[in-house]
Amino acid sequence: MLTAAPVYGQMGTGVMVDRIQRFNLEFFDGRYRRETADASRWAAARDVLKQVEATLAETGTDGLMPKLDAFWTGWQTLSSDPSNTALRADLRERSLALADAVNRRAVALNTLRQDQDLAIRQRVEEINTLASGVARLNAEIARVQSVGDAPNDLLDERDRQVDRLAELAGAQGHVQPNGELLVSIGGHALVVGSTPFTLAVTSDLSNSNPARIDCNDAQPFAAPRGELAGLLDARDRVIPAQQTGLDTFAAALMSNVNALHQTGYGLNNATGLAFFTGTDAMSMRVSDNITVPANGLQNIAAATAAGSPGDGNLARQISDLQRSLLLTGGTATLHQFYTAQVGALGLEGKQAENSARDRGLVAEALSNQRESFGGVSLDEEAAQLVQSQRAYQAAMRLMTTVDDMLDRVINGMGRVGL
Amino acid sequence: MRITNRMMTEQNIQHMQANLAVLTRLQTQVATGKKIQTAAEDPTVAVAGLSLRTTLEQNEMYLNTSVVSRDWLTANEGALKQMTDLTTRINDLALQGLPDTQGADERLALGTEVEGLLRPLVQAGNTQHQGKYLFAGFKVNTQPYTYAGATVTNNLASTADAMQHNIAPGQTITVNVDGNALLTPLFSAVIGVRDALLANDPAALQTALAPLTAAVTTLNNTRTTNGARILNIETQNDRLEQINLALKKLLSDKEDISLAEASAN
C-alpha cells in the first residue's frame, strides 16, 4: 500500500490529512490484463476472419463454386452440340468469369494480408510509444516515492498505459520495491526502470512480407496474446493458408483442363493448344488461343479426332473432370477441396467469435472485481459524507457545550464583590 | 460484492449490446431469408449448402443436356419412320412384281415407282437436324449420301462414331445411328429390286428380296433401339426432375429460415 506521509506543520486548519490511499491490488491487475489480452487477441482474429470470409463471398451467389459449376456445365453443354458456336461463346464467357473470380480472390487476399501488415506496424508503433510513456512515469514515480510522497495520479496513468499494452500484446507488469513497474511481453523485457526497450520493425524478405518485429535483445518478437497475436496469426497463417489453397485449386484446375484440351481438336482442327495460361490463382487467365477474336471459338477443342465437328467426346471428358479426384493426393475433387477450405475457414471464424465473446465475459467479470475494490460508489460516498457531516455537527455541539461551560466558569462564577 | 455506479452502467451497456447483436442477427435473417450470412455462423450448414447447390447445378446441367439428346433422338425417329414407310412401299412393289402373271410393262411401271421412291429414301438418309447431318457420324457437316446417275454414293467411308451424351453422373447415352451400317445395305437392296424389275427378271427379283428383308429387319431394329433410348431419356428426365425438387427442398431446409420462428425469437 502506498501512502502519503501525514503532512506536518499544518495544525490549525481544522482538518488533518492522515493519508491519501490508492486502492488497487496487483493480483487483480495481472489477471485482468491477461484476460483482456486474450479477449482482444480473439477479437482481432475474428475481425480479420470476417474480412476473409467477405472477400471469398462463398455463401452468396457470387461464390467461386457457382462459377466453377457453370464452367463444367459449359463443357457439358458443348459436348452435346459441339459444332454450335453459340455454345462455344457461352463456354468462353463462363471460363473468363471463372478465371476472373479466381484472380479477384487472389488479389483481395493479397491486399488483405498487406492491410494486416500495416495494422501490425501501427500496433508496434503504439507499443513503443506506450513503453516510452511507462518508462518516463517509472522515473517520475520513483523520484516522488523516494521523498515519501504518493504520486497517485501518475500511478493511475501508468496502470492505464499498461492495460493498453496488455490489450495490444499481452504485456505483464511487476511492481518493483522502489515503485517502478517492470513490463514484459512474452518473457522479453519491454520497460525496465526508466529505460524502454522498444521493438524494432524491419522488412523480412524471407516472409514475402515486409514487417518483421524484433525485440531489443535482437530476438524475434512473438506476441503471446493481445491484438498483435491475432493480427500476426492472420497475416502469417490464416491468410497464407487461404492463398495456398486457392493457388493449389487454380493450378490443379488449369493443368488438368489443359492436359485434356491439348489432346483434342478444335472446329478448325487446331490441336495441342492450352485452354488456360498461368501458374497460380493470381496469374490464371483464359489463354489467348481461346480469346483471340479471329478464331478463338474454333480453337476450343471438343473433339478427340481431327475433322470431326460432331464429336463432343473431349468436351464431355473435360466436363467429367468435375468428378475426378484431382487433389489432396487423389482423394478430393476440386469442389470438395475448395468446400473443405471454406468449411475450415468458417470453423476458425466461429472459434474466434466464441473465444472473443467468452474471454470478453471473463475480462468483464475481472474488471468488475477490480472495480469492486477500487471503484467509487456515489451512494457510498454520499452516505459517508452524511456520516462525516453528522460527526462534524456532533463535534460542533461539543464545542458549543464546552464554550458554554467555560463561559459559565469564567463569567458566571466567583463574581465576588459585584 | 461491492457494487459501484460504473459497474452498473457498464453492465447495462454490455447487456444492451448483446441483445442488439441478437436482434440484428434475427433481422438480417428475416430480411435475407437465409439462416446464415457467412460460413463462420454455422460451418456445417455452409458446407452442406455449397455441396447441395453444386449437386443442384449438375442436375440442371443433365436436364439441359437431356433436352438436346431427346431432340436429336426424336429427329432420328422422324427420319427412320419415313424410311420405314418408303421401304414398306418398296417391299409391296417388289412382291407385286413377283408373280408370273405380271408382264414386262407392269414390271417396268413397278420398277419406275421404286426408282421414284429411292430418291426420297436417300434424302431421308441425308436428313439434317439443326443444320447437322443425322447419319454422318462425327462429320456432321458432310452430306453422307449422293444420288446421281441412278446410283447412290457413300461420301463417308465410316459413320461408326458414337455421339455420347452424359445423362447422369457417369452414365452416357448414344444419340446417333451408324448411317452406313443401316443404309448401305438398304440402298443396295432397293437398287437390286429396282434393277430386277426394270430388267423384267423375276428370278433376280426373287434373289433381291432376301437382302431387302434383311435391311428392313435392321431398320426396324434400329428404330426400336432409338425408341428405347427416347424412353430411357424420358424416365431419366422424370427422375432428375424429382431429384431437383428433393434437392431444392433440402437446400431450403438447410439454409432458409422459418419466418414464424425468427419473428417469435
Contacts between the chains, C-beta under 8 A, distances in Angstrom:
chain1	res1	chain2	res2	distance
A	49	B	40	6.4
A	50	B	38	7.0
A	50	B	40	7.1
A	53	B	38	4.5
A	53	B	39	6.0
A	53	B	40	6.0
A	54	B	38	7.3
A	58	B	39	6.3
A	58	B	46	7.4
A	58	B	50	6.9
A	59	B	34	8.0
A	59	B	36	6.5
A	59	B	37	6.8
A	59	B	38	6.2
A	59	B	39	5.8
A	59	B	46	5.5
A	59	B	49	6.8
A	59	B	50	7.7
A	63	B	50	7.5
A	65	B	50	5.5
A	65	B	53	7.0
A	65	B	54	5.9
A	66	B	53	6.9
A	66	B	57	7.0
A	69	B	53	7.7
A	69	B	54	5.3
A	69	B	57	3.9
A	69	B	58	7.0
A	69	B	61	7.9
A	70	B	57	7.5
A	72	B	58	7.6
A	72	B	61	7.2
A	73	B	57	6.6
A	73	B	58	7.8
A	73	B	60	7.6
A	73	B	61	4.3
A	73	B	64	7.6
A	76	B	61	5.2
A	76	B	62	7.9
A	76	B	65	5.9
A	76	B	166	6.0
A	77	B	61	7.3
A	77	B	64	6.3
A	77	B	65	6.6
A	77	B	68	7.7
A	79	B	65	7.8
A	79	B	165	6.9
A	79	B	166	7.1
A	80	B	65	4.8
A	80	B	68	4.2
A	80	B	69	6.4
A	80	B	165	5.0
A	81	B	68	5.8
A	81	B	130	7.6
A	83	B	132	6.4
A	83	B	140	6.0
A	83	B	141	7.0
A	84	B	130	7.8
A	303	B	138	6.8
A	305	B	138	7.1
A	307	B	138	8.0
A	307	B	139	6.8
A	308	B	137	7.8
A	308	B	138	3.4
A	308	B	139	6.6
A	308	B	161	6.8
A	309	B	132	7.9
A	309	B	138	6.9
A	309	B	139	7.0
A	309	B	140	5.3
A	309	B	141	5.2
A	310	B	132	6.3
A	310	B	136	7.2
A	310	B	137	6.9
A	310	B	138	4.3
A	310	B	139	6.7
A	310	B	140	3.5
A	310	B	141	7.9
A	310	B	161	7.3
A	310	B	163	6.2
A	310	B	176	7.8
A	311	B	138	4.0
A	311	B	161	6.4
A	311	B	163	7.5
A	312	B	163	6.9
A	312	B	164	8.0
A	312	B	165	7.8
A	313	B	164	6.4
A	316	B	164	6.6
A	316	B	165	7.6
A	316	B	166	6.0
A	316	B	172	7.5
A	319	B	166	6.9
A	320	B	166	7.4
A	322	B	58	7.4
A	323	B	169	6.2
A	323	B	170	7.2
A	335	B	51	7.6
A	335	B	54	5.6
A	339	B	47	5.5
A	339	B	50	4.8
A	339	B	51	6.2
A	340	B	47	7.6
A	342	B	39	5.5
A	342	B	46	6.6
A	342	B	47	6.7
A	342	B	50	6.5
A	343	B	39	6.8
A	343	B	43	5.0
A	343	B	44	7.9
A	343	B	46	6.8
A	343	B	47	4.1
A	345	B	39	6.3
A	345	B	40	7.7
A	346	B	38	7.2
A	346	B	39	2.9
A	346	B	40	5.0
A	346	B	41	7.9
A	346	B	42	7.7
A	346	B	43	3.4
A	346	B	46	5.3
A	346	B	47	7.4
A	347	B	40	8.0
A	347	B	43	4.7
A	348	B	40	7.8
A	349	B	38	6.9
A	349	B	39	6.8
A	349	B	40	2.8
A	349	B	43	8.0
A	350	B	40	4.9
A	350	B	41	7.3
A	350	B	42	7.7
A	350	B	43	6.1
A	352	B	40	7.9
A	353	B	40	6.2
A	364	B	10	7.6
A	364	B	11	7.9
A	364	B	14	6.5
A	367	B	10	7.6
A	368	B	1	7.6
A	368	B	7	5.3
A	368	B	10	7.9
A	368	B	11	7.5
A	369	B	1	7.7
A	371	B	4	5.6
A	371	B	6	6.0
A	371	B	7	5.1
A	372	B	1	5.3
A	372	B	2	4.6
A	372	B	3	7.3
A	372	B	4	6.9
A	372	B	7	7.0
A	373	B	2	7.5
A	375	B	2	8.0
A	375	B	4	3.7
A	375	B	5	8.0
A	375	B	6	5.5
A	375	B	7	6.6
A	376	B	4	6.2
A	376	B	5	7.6
A	376	B	6	7.5
A	377	B	2	7.0
A	377	B	3	6.9
A	377	B	4	4.2
A	377	B	5	6.0
A	378	B	5	5.2
A	379	B	5	7.7
A	380	B	2	8.0
A	380	B	4	7.9
